[in-house]
Amino acid sequence: MYFKTVPSFLRTFLPANLVWDIKTLQKEVFLSFDDGPIPEVTPWILDQLDRVHAKATFFCVGDNILKYPEIYDEIKKRGHATGNHSFNHVQAWYTPYCKYIENVQKCQNLMNSHLFRPPHGQVTPYIAKTLGNDYRIIMWSVLSRDFDSRVSPYKCLKITVEHTRPGSIVVFHDSVKAWKRLEYALPRFLDHFTEKGFTFSIL
């Protein structure tokens, strides 16, 4: 089970140091992309962002950084931020604590970021406390569901447009699994909010 946007009352039961949105008075959105970099999708995303002068934060899987270092370097070259998404996309609920922390550190050795997003949004109080000493733990305001094959491309766009507000942290994925929905939704999402006078900033 997952939420398009996590209700405020549920957030009160989760660790207090998780970042769900950014407090701002500006018309500003914080786009993020999980699971890359990969050659099939990430370069296309970068071109879409350039088209509307948008910046974003890419939460990268360490194994993909090792496989495609030139794409990772291109993300940074174009002025985007990067964050740690663990080395193997490990799930906190099913991975022993020590192995989980080691996996995060293995990714950190490749990127040296102060941002971390837990894969699948899974985080325990103990992990949040430990990683909170070194990272801002970034969650999300809006989950696009682009990874879900049951969601149509139009529905993916509708979810993101309807739930995005100033200060929202919006999640898409640079993955092959998400491509069908991402290809349709991302350029339309960017155009919609650009036309409304929003800017897209890094975390």
C-alpha positions as CSV (number, residue, x, y, z in Angstrom):
1,M,0.0,0.0,0.0
2,Y,1.2,3.5,-0.8
3,F,-0.2,7.0,-0.8
4,K,-0.2,9.6,-3.6
5,T,0.3,12.1,-0.8
6,V,0.9,11.1,2.8
7,P,-1.8,12.6,5.1
8,S,-0.5,14.9,7.9
9,F,-2.0,12.8,10.7
10,L,0.1,9.8,9.5
11,R,3.3,11.8,9.5
12,T,2.9,12.4,13.2
13,F,3.5,8.7,13.8
14,L,6.7,8.7,11.8
15,P,10.2,9.9,12.8
16,A,10.1,13.7,13.2
17,N,13.3,14.3,11.2
18,L,11.8,13.2,7.9
19,V,11.4,16.0,5.3
20,W,8.0,15.8,3.5
21,D,7.8,19.2,1.9
22,I,9.6,22.6,1.9
23,K,8.1,25.6,3.6
24,T,8.0,28.4,1.1
25,L,6.0,31.4,0.1
26,Q,7.2,31.2,-3.5
27,K,5.6,29.3,-6.4
28,E,8.3,26.7,-6.2
29,V,8.3,22.9,-6.7
30,F,11.0,20.4,-5.8
31,L,11.1,17.7,-8.4
32,S,13.0,14.5,-7.6
33,F,13.8,11.3,-9.5
34,D,14.6,8.0,-8.0
35,D,16.5,4.9,-9.0
36,G,18.8,6.0,-11.8
37,P,21.0,6.9,-13.4
38,I,20.3,4.7,-16.5
39,P,21.0,5.4,-20.2
40,E,17.5,4.6,-21.4
41,V,15.8,7.3,-19.4
42,T,18.0,9.7,-17.4
43,P,19.4,11.7,-20.4
44,W,15.9,12.2,-21.7
45,I,14.9,13.6,-18.3
46,L,17.8,16.0,-18.3
47,D,16.8,17.3,-21.7
48,Q,13.2,17.8,-20.6
49,L,14.4,19.8,-17.6
50,D,16.7,21.9,-19.7
51,R,13.8,22.7,-22.0
52,V,12.0,24.7,-19.3
53,H,15.2,25.7,-17.3
54,A,14.2,23.4,-14.4
55,K,16.4,22.0,-11.7
56,A,15.8,18.7,-9.9
57,T,17.3,16.3,-7.3
58,F,18.2,12.8,-8.4
59,F,18.3,10.1,-5.7
60,C,20.8,7.7,-7.2
61,V,21.3,4.0,-6.7
62,G,25.0,3.3,-6.1
63,D,25.2,0.3,-8.4
64,N,23.9,2.5,-11.3
65,I,26.4,5.2,-10.5
66,L,29.1,2.5,-10.9
67,K,27.6,1.2,-14.2
68,Y,27.0,4.7,-15.7
69,P,29.4,7.2,-14.2
70,E,29.2,9.4,-17.2
71,I,25.5,9.9,-16.8
72,Y,25.9,10.6,-13.1
73,D,28.5,13.2,-14.0
74,E,26.2,14.8,-16.6
75,I,23.5,15.2,-13.9
76,K,25.8,17.3,-11.8
77,K,27.3,19.1,-14.8
78,R,23.8,20.4,-15.7
79,G,23.4,21.9,-12.2
80,H,21.1,19.3,-10.6
81,A,21.5,17.9,-7.1
82,T,22.1,14.2,-6.2
83,G,21.1,12.2,-3.2
84,N,21.8,8.8,-1.8
85,H,19.3,6.1,-2.5
86,S,21.4,3.2,-1.1
87,F,23.7,1.0,-3.2
88,N,21.3,-1.8,-4.0
89,H,17.8,-0.2,-3.4
90,V,17.6,-2.1,-0.1
91,Q,14.3,-2.2,1.9
92,A,14.6,-1.2,5.5
93,W,11.8,-3.5,6.7
94,Y,13.5,-6.6,5.3
95,T,17.2,-5.8,5.8
96,P,19.2,-6.2,9.0
97,Y,20.1,-2.8,10.4
98,C,23.9,-3.1,10.1
99,K,23.6,-4.3,6.5
100,Y,21.3,-1.5,5.6
101,I,23.6,1.2,7.0
102,E,26.6,-0.5,5.2
103,N,24.6,-0.4,1.9
104,V,23.9,3.3,2.4
105,Q,27.5,4.0,3.1
106,K,28.7,2.1,0.1
107,C,26.6,4.4,-2.1
108,Q,27.9,7.5,-0.1
109,N,31.4,6.5,-0.9
110,L,30.6,7.2,-4.6
111,M,28.7,10.5,-4.2
112,N,29.3,12.3,-0.9
113,S,25.8,13.7,-0.6
114,H,24.0,15.2,2.4
115,L,20.6,14.0,1.1
116,F,19.1,10.5,1.6
117,R,15.9,9.0,0.4
118,P,15.0,5.5,1.8
119,P,14.0,3.1,-1.0
120,H,10.3,2.3,-1.1
121,G,9.9,5.0,1.6
122,Q,10.7,2.4,4.2
123,V,12.4,3.8,7.3
124,T,12.5,2.8,10.9
125,P,13.0,5.1,13.9
126,Y,16.4,3.7,14.6
127,I,17.6,4.1,11.0
128,A,16.1,7.7,10.9
129,K,18.0,8.5,14.1
130,T,21.3,7.1,12.8
131,L,21.2,8.5,9.3
132,G,19.8,11.8,10.5
133,N,23.2,12.6,12.0
134,D,24.7,12.8,8.5
135,Y,21.8,13.4,6.1
136,R,18.6,15.3,5.5
137,I,16.1,12.4,5.0
138,I,13.9,13.4,2.1
139,M,10.5,11.8,1.7
140,W,7.8,13.3,-0.6
141,S,4.6,15.3,-0.8
142,V,3.5,13.8,-4.1
143,L,4.1,10.3,-5.4
144,S,3.5,10.1,-9.1
145,R,3.0,6.3,-9.2
146,D,4.8,6.3,-12.5
147,F,6.3,2.9,-11.5
148,D,2.9,1.3,-11.3
149,S,1.8,-0.5,-14.5
150,R,-1.8,-0.3,-13.3
151,V,-1.7,3.5,-13.6
152,S,-2.3,5.0,-17.0
153,P,0.0,7.7,-18.3
154,Y,-3.0,10.2,-18.1
155,K,-3.7,9.1,-14.5
156,C,0.0,9.6,-13.6
157,L,-0.2,13.2,-14.9
158,K,-3.5,13.8,-13.1
159,I,-2.1,12.7,-9.8
160,T,0.9,15.0,-9.9
161,V,-1.0,18.0,-11.2
162,E,-3.8,17.8,-8.7
163,H,-1.7,17.3,-5.6
164,T,1.3,19.6,-6.3
165,R,1.4,22.8,-4.3
166,P,4.1,25.4,-3.6
167,G,6.8,23.6,-1.6
168,S,5.8,20.1,-2.8
169,I,8.4,17.5,-3.2
170,V,7.3,15.4,-6.2
171,V,8.7,12.0,-7.0
172,F,9.2,10.5,-10.5
173,H,11.5,7.6,-11.4
174,D,14.2,7.4,-14.0
175,S,13.7,3.7,-14.6
176,V,12.6,1.5,-17.5
177,K,9.6,0.4,-15.5
178,A,8.3,4.0,-15.2
179,W,9.1,5.0,-18.8
180,K,5.6,4.6,-20.4
181,R,4.0,6.9,-17.8
182,L,7.0,9.2,-17.3
183,E,7.3,9.9,-21.1
184,Y,3.7,11.2,-21.1
185,A,3.5,12.9,-17.7
186,L,6.8,14.6,-17.2
187,P,6.8,17.1,-20.1
188,R,3.1,18.0,-19.5
189,F,3.7,18.4,-15.8
190,L,6.7,20.7,-16.5
191,D,4.7,22.7,-19.0
192,H,1.7,23.0,-16.8
193,F,3.5,24.5,-13.8
194,T,5.9,26.6,-15.9
195,E,2.9,28.3,-17.5
196,K,1.6,29.0,-14.1
197,G,4.8,30.8,-13.1
198,F,6.3,28.1,-11.0
199,T,10.0,27.4,-10.7
200,F,11.7,24.0,-10.1
201,S,14.4,23.9,-7.5
202,I,16.9,21.5,-6.0
203,L,16.6,20.2,-2.5
